[in-house]
Amino acid sequence: MNMDELVKRINKLAHKAKAEGLTEEETKERAVLREQYIAAFRKNLCAQLDNTYIIEPDGTKHKLGHK
């Protein structure tokens, strides 16, 4: 499931939860989908940060490292 489909399904379950409530199965599905979304978000953010450089005033640049 790609990110767009994942977000659409999470949103659909959120709207249903507010309107009429969710079954136990749907609640479990929502939890799993949220975990998948967060994992994908973190992976994308780490990839972006791995390709981020800091440019110093003297013109030198270095990679943004892990803390």
N, CA, C and O atoms as CSV, one atom per row, in Angstrom:
chain,resi,resn,atom,element,x,y,z
A,1,MET,N,N,0.853,-1.164,0.000
A,1,MET,CA,C,0.000,0.000,0.000
A,1,MET,C,C,0.908,1.238,0.000
A,1,MET,O,O,1.785,1.371,0.853
A,2,ASN,N,N,0.688,2.137,-0.962
A,2,ASN,CA,C,1.524,3.341,-1.001
A,2,ASN,C,C,1.019,4.364,0.012
A,2,ASN,O,O,-0.026,4.176,0.634
A,3,MET,N,N,1.770,5.439,0.166
A,3,MET,CA,C,1.457,6.438,1.202
A,3,MET,C,C,0.090,7.095,0.975
A,3,MET,O,O,-0.644,7.335,1.934
A,4,ASP,N,N,-0.253,7.385,-0.271
A,4,ASP,CA,C,-1.544,8.020,-0.538
A,4,ASP,C,C,-2.703,7.116,-0.131
A,4,ASP,O,O,-3.658,7.568,0.501
A,5,GLU,N,N,-2.616,5.849,-0.492
A,5,GLU,CA,C,-3.671,4.903,-0.125
A,5,GLU,C,C,-3.730,4.724,1.390
A,5,GLU,O,O,-4.809,4.604,1.969
A,6,LEU,N,N,-2.571,4.706,2.015
A,6,LEU,CA,C,-2.492,4.554,3.465
A,6,LEU,C,C,-3.180,5.724,4.169
A,6,LEU,O,O,-3.964,5.524,5.097
A,7,VAL,N,N,-2.884,6.934,3.725
A,7,VAL,CA,C,-3.485,8.127,4.327
A,7,VAL,C,C,-4.994,8.150,4.091
A,7,VAL,O,O,-5.758,8.493,4.994
A,8,LYS,N,N,-5.428,7.787,2.879
A,8,LYS,CA,C,-6.861,7.768,2.578
A,8,LYS,C,C,-7.604,6.792,3.487
A,8,LYS,O,O,-8.685,7.098,3.990
A,9,ARG,N,N,-7.011,5.615,3.691
A,9,ARG,CA,C,-7.669,4.610,4.536
A,9,ARG,C,C,-7.697,5.066,5.997
A,9,ARG,O,O,-8.705,4.887,6.681
A,10,ILE,N,N,-6.599,5.654,6.478
A,10,ILE,CA,C,-6.566,6.166,7.849
A,10,ILE,C,C,-7.632,7.246,8.022
A,10,ILE,O,O,-8.355,7.255,9.019
A,11,ASN,N,N,-7.728,8.146,7.060
A,11,ASN,CA,C,-8.717,9.225,7.141
A,11,ASN,C,C,-10.146,8.684,7.094
A,11,ASN,O,O,-11.025,9.170,7.805
A,12,LYS,N,N,-10.369,7.674,6.247
A,12,LYS,CA,C,-11.698,7.063,6.156
A,12,LYS,C,C,-12.099,6.448,7.504
A,12,LYS,O,O,-13.236,6.593,7.950
A,13,LEU,N,N,-11.154,5.766,8.135
A,13,LEU,CA,C,-11.438,5.162,9.438
A,13,LEU,C,C,-11.648,6.237,10.505
A,13,LEU,O,O,-12.473,6.064,11.402
A,14,ALA,N,N,-10.910,7.341,10.415
A,14,ALA,CA,C,-11.074,8.431,11.386
A,14,ALA,C,C,-12.461,9.054,11.263
A,14,ALA,O,O,-13.111,9.335,12.271
A,15,HIS,N,N,-12.914,9.270,10.029
A,15,HIS,CA,C,-14.248,9.846,9.830
A,15,HIS,C,C,-15.340,8.893,10.323
A,15,HIS,O,O,-16.331,9.314,10.920
A,16,LYS,N,N,-15.135,7.602,10.058
A,16,LYS,CA,C,-16.122,6.619,10.511
A,16,LYS,C,C,-16.150,6.549,12.034
A,16,LYS,O,O,-17.213,6.399,12.637
A,17,ALA,N,N,-14.971,6.659,12.653
A,17,ALA,CA,C,-14.905,6.606,14.116
A,17,ALA,C,C,-15.678,7.759,14.736
A,17,ALA,O,O,-16.347,7.579,15.754
A,18,LYS,N,N,-15.596,8.933,14.140
A,18,LYS,CA,C,-16.318,10.089,14.658
A,18,LYS,C,C,-17.816,9.987,14.393
A,18,LYS,O,O,-18.627,10.397,15.224
A,19,ALA,N,N,-18.181,9.442,13.240
A,19,ALA,CA,C,-19.582,9.401,12.844
A,19,ALA,C,C,-20.364,8.293,13.548
A,19,ALA,O,O,-21.437,8.535,14.101
A,20,GLU,N,N,-19.820,7.086,13.523
A,20,GLU,CA,C,-20.604,5.957,14.035
A,20,GLU,C,C,-19.830,4.990,14.911
A,20,GLU,O,O,-20.415,4.073,15.487
A,21,GLY,N,N,-18.529,5.180,15.019
A,21,GLY,CA,C,-17.710,4.269,15.812
A,21,GLY,C,C,-17.123,3.160,14.958
A,21,GLY,O,O,-17.574,2.905,13.842
A,22,LEU,N,N,-16.116,2.514,15.499
A,22,LEU,CA,C,-15.423,1.450,14.774
A,22,LEU,C,C,-15.623,0.108,15.461
A,22,LEU,O,O,-15.819,0.025,16.673
A,23,THR,N,N,-15.569,-0.933,14.650
A,23,THR,CA,C,-15.584,-2.285,15.210
A,23,THR,C,C,-14.198,-2.557,15.789
A,23,THR,O,O,-13.257,-1.796,15.561
A,24,GLU,N,N,-14.089,-3.627,16.523
A,24,GLU,CA,C,-12.794,-3.997,17.109
A,24,GLU,C,C,-11.763,-4.255,16.005
A,24,GLU,O,O,-10.602,-3.867,16.130
A,25,GLU,N,N,-12.193,-4.906,14.933
A,25,GLU,CA,C,-11.305,-5.206,13.809
A,25,GLU,C,C,-10.812,-3.917,13.138
A,25,GLU,O,O,-9.637,-3.807,12.786
A,26,GLU,N,N,-11.700,-2.962,12.967
A,26,GLU,CA,C,-11.331,-1.690,12.341
A,26,GLU,C,C,-10.389,-0.879,13.244
A,26,GLU,O,O,-9.496,-0.187,12.754
A,27,THR,N,N,-10.592,-0.969,14.552
A,27,THR,CA,C,-9.710,-0.286,15.493
A,27,THR,C,C,-8.296,-0.851,15.405
A,27,THR,O,O,-7.320,-0.100,15.425
A,28,LYS,N,N,-8.189,-2.171,15.309
A,28,LYS,CA,C,-6.880,-2.816,15.162
A,28,LYS,C,C,-6.243,-2.433,13.832
A,28,LYS,O,O,-5.045,-2.159,13.771
A,29,GLU,N,N,-7.046,-2.413,12.762
A,29,GLU,CA,C,-6.535,-2.025,11.449
A,29,GLU,C,C,-6.008,-0.594,11.484
A,29,GLU,O,O,-4.943,-0.310,10.936
A,30,ARG,N,N,-6.748,0.303,12.123
A,30,ARG,CA,C,-6.333,1.706,12.218
A,30,ARG,C,C,-4.995,1.816,12.947
A,30,ARG,O,O,-4.132,2.591,12.537
A,31,ALA,N,N,-4.816,1.051,14.020
A,31,ALA,CA,C,-3.561,1.086,14.781
A,31,ALA,C,C,-2.386,0.602,13.923
A,31,ALA,O,O,-1.304,1.190,13.954
A,32,VAL,N,N,-2.606,-0.461,13.167
A,32,VAL,CA,C,-1.555,-1.000,12.295
A,32,VAL,C,C,-1.214,0.006,11.195
A,32,VAL,O,O,-0.041,0.230,10.898
A,33,LEU,N,N,-2.231,0.605,10.596
A,33,LEU,CA,C,-2.003,1.586,9.537
A,33,LEU,C,C,-1.243,2.795,10.059
A,33,LEU,O,O,-0.361,3.317,9.378
A,34,ARG,N,N,-1.578,3.239,11.252
A,34,ARG,CA,C,-0.871,4.384,11.851
A,34,ARG,C,C,0.596,4.051,12.079
A,34,ARG,O,O,1.468,4.881,11.821
A,35,GLU,N,N,0.875,2.838,12.563
A,35,GLU,CA,C,2.264,2.418,12.772
A,35,GLU,C,C,3.022,2.388,11.453
A,35,GLU,O,O,4.175,2.815,11.387
A,36,GLN,N,N,2.376,1.883,10.397
A,36,GLN,CA,C,3.018,1.849,9.081
A,36,GLN,C,C,3.300,3.254,8.579
A,36,GLN,O,O,4.361,3.511,8.010
A,37,TYR,N,N,2.359,4.163,8.785
A,37,TYR,CA,C,2.526,5.542,8.337
A,37,TYR,C,C,3.690,6.203,9.066
A,37,TYR,O,O,4.525,6.859,8.443
A,38,ILE,N,N,3.746,6.032,10.383
A,38,ILE,CA,C,4.814,6.637,11.166
A,38,ILE,C,C,6.174,6.073,10.763
A,38,ILE,O,O,7.146,6.822,10.665
A,39,ALA,N,N,6.254,4.767,10.529
A,39,ALA,CA,C,7.517,4.153,10.113
A,39,ALA,C,C,7.965,4.706,8.757
A,39,ALA,O,O,9.145,4.996,8.565
A,40,ALA,N,N,7.031,4.849,7.826
A,40,ALA,CA,C,7.374,5.380,6.506
A,40,ALA,C,C,7.786,6.841,6.605
A,40,ALA,O,O,8.716,7.270,5.923
A,41,PHE,N,N,7.102,7.609,7.450
A,41,PHE,CA,C,7.436,9.019,7.643
A,41,PHE,C,C,8.846,9.164,8.195
A,41,PHE,O,O,9.625,9.982,7.707
A,42,ARG,N,N,9.174,8.377,9.205
A,42,ARG,CA,C,10.510,8.428,9.801
A,42,ARG,C,C,11.581,8.037,8.786
A,42,ARG,O,O,12.639,8.664,8.722
A,43,LYS,N,N,11.307,7.007,7.997
A,43,LYS,CA,C,12.264,6.560,6.983
A,43,LYS,C,C,12.531,7.673,5.975
A,43,LYS,O,O,13.682,7.930,5.623
A,44,ASN,N,N,11.468,8.336,5.507
A,44,ASN,CA,C,11.626,9.424,4.552
A,44,ASN,C,C,12.368,10.610,5.166
A,44,ASN,O,O,13.208,11.226,4.510
A,45,LEU,N,N,12.064,10.926,6.408
A,45,LEU,CA,C,12.731,12.035,7.077
A,45,LEU,C,C,14.220,11.742,7.266
A,45,LEU,O,O,15.057,12.615,7.038
A,46,CYS,N,N,14.548,10.537,7.674
A,46,CYS,CA,C,15.961,10.167,7.843
A,46,CYS,C,C,16.707,10.235,6.515
A,46,CYS,O,O,17.848,10.693,6.467
A,47,ALA,N,N,16.074,9.787,5.447
A,47,ALA,CA,C,16.703,9.851,4.128
A,47,ALA,C,C,16.950,11.298,3.722
A,47,ALA,O,O,17.995,11.616,3.155
A,48,GLN,N,N,16.004,12.166,4.007
A,48,GLN,CA,C,16.164,13.578,3.682
A,48,GLN,C,C,17.284,14.194,4.511
A,48,GLN,O,O,18.100,14.947,3.980
A,49,LEU,N,N,17.336,13.888,5.792
A,49,LEU,CA,C,18.377,14.438,6.656
A,49,LEU,C,C,19.757,13.900,6.299
A,49,LEU,O,O,20.755,14.601,6.464
A,50,ASP,N,N,19.826,12.658,5.811
A,50,ASP,CA,C,21.105,12.084,5.388
A,50,ASP,C,C,21.688,12.837,4.192
A,50,ASP,O,O,22.898,12.796,3.965
A,51,ASN,N,N,20.849,13.513,3.437
A,51,ASN,CA,C,21.298,14.271,2.272
A,51,ASN,C,C,21.297,15.773,2.518
A,51,ASN,O,O,21.267,16.560,1.573
A,52,THR,N,N,21.330,16.172,3.790
A,52,THR,CA,C,21.321,17.583,4.152
A,52,THR,C,C,22.720,18.009,4.582
A,52,THR,O,O,23.371,17.327,5.373
A,53,TYR,N,N,23.171,19.134,4.056
A,53,TYR,CA,C,24.487,19.661,4.382
A,53,TYR,C,C,24.361,21.012,5.067
A,53,TYR,O,O,23.443,21.783,4.788
A,54,ILE,N,N,25.297,21.287,5.967
A,54,ILE,CA,C,25.392,22.574,6.633
A,54,ILE,C,C,26.507,23.348,5.924
A,54,ILE,O,O,27.618,22.839,5.780
A,55,ILE,N,N,26.216,24.568,5.483
A,55,ILE,CA,C,27.226,25.412,4.846
A,55,ILE,C,C,27.645,26.478,5.852
A,55,ILE,O,O,26.837,27.298,6.288
A,56,GLU,N,N,28.906,26.447,6.202
A,56,GLU,CA,C,29.461,27.378,7.178
A,56,GLU,C,C,29.706,28.742,6.519
A,56,GLU,O,O,29.772,28.837,5.293
A,57,PRO,N,N,29.839,29.789,7.331
A,57,PRO,CA,C,30.099,31.124,6.775
A,57,PRO,C,C,31.357,31.198,5.907
A,57,PRO,O,O,31.428,32.020,4.993
A,58,ASP,N,N,32.355,30.343,6.186
A,58,ASP,CA,C,33.581,30.370,5.379
A,58,ASP,C,C,33.440,29.580,4.077
A,58,ASP,O,O,34.393,29.502,3.302
A,59,GLY,N,N,32.273,28.998,3.826
A,59,GLY,CA,C,32.021,28.288,2.578
A,59,GLY,C,C,32.183,26.785,2.651
A,59,GLY,O,O,31.796,26.079,1.720
A,60,THR,N,N,32.746,26.277,3.740
A,60,THR,CA,C,32.885,24.833,3.868
A,60,THR,C,C,31.515,24.226,4.173
A,60,THR,O,O,30.639,24.877,4.742
A,61,LYS,N,N,31.361,22.991,3.787
A,61,LYS,CA,C,30.102,22.322,4.087
A,61,LYS,C,C,30.376,20.944,4.668
A,61,LYS,O,O,31.376,20.305,4.342
A,62,HIS,N,N,29.486,20.501,5.522
A,62,HIS,CA,C,29.582,19.161,6.110
A,62,HIS,C,C,28.179,18.604,6.284
A,62,HIS,O,O,27.188,19.325,6.398
A,63,LYS,N,N,28.156,17.277,6.298
A,63,LYS,CA,C,26.861,16.585,6.424
A,63,LYS,C,C,26.281,16.793,7.808
A,63,LYS,O,O,27.001,16.912,8.799
A,64,LEU,N,N,24.987,16.833,7.848
A,64,LEU,CA,C,24.267,16.883,9.101
A,64,LEU,C,C,24.322,15.477,9.690
A,64,LEU,O,O,23.741,14.553,9.121
A,65,GLY,N,N,25.004,15.298,10.813
A,65,GLY,CA,C,25.202,13.983,11.374
A,65,GLY,C,C,24.128,13.584,12.371
A,65,GLY,O,O,23.292,14.398,12.765
A,66,HIS,N,N,24.162,12.331,12.770
A,66,HIS,CA,C,23.230,11.822,13.779
A,66,HIS,C,C,23.710,12.244,15.149
A,66,HIS,O,O,24.912,12.334,15.400
A,67,LYS,N,N,22.767,12.500,16.028
A,67,LYS,CA,C,23.134,12.855,17.402
A,67,LYS,C,C,23.200,11.617,18.251
A,67,LYS,O,O,23.494,11.701,19.444
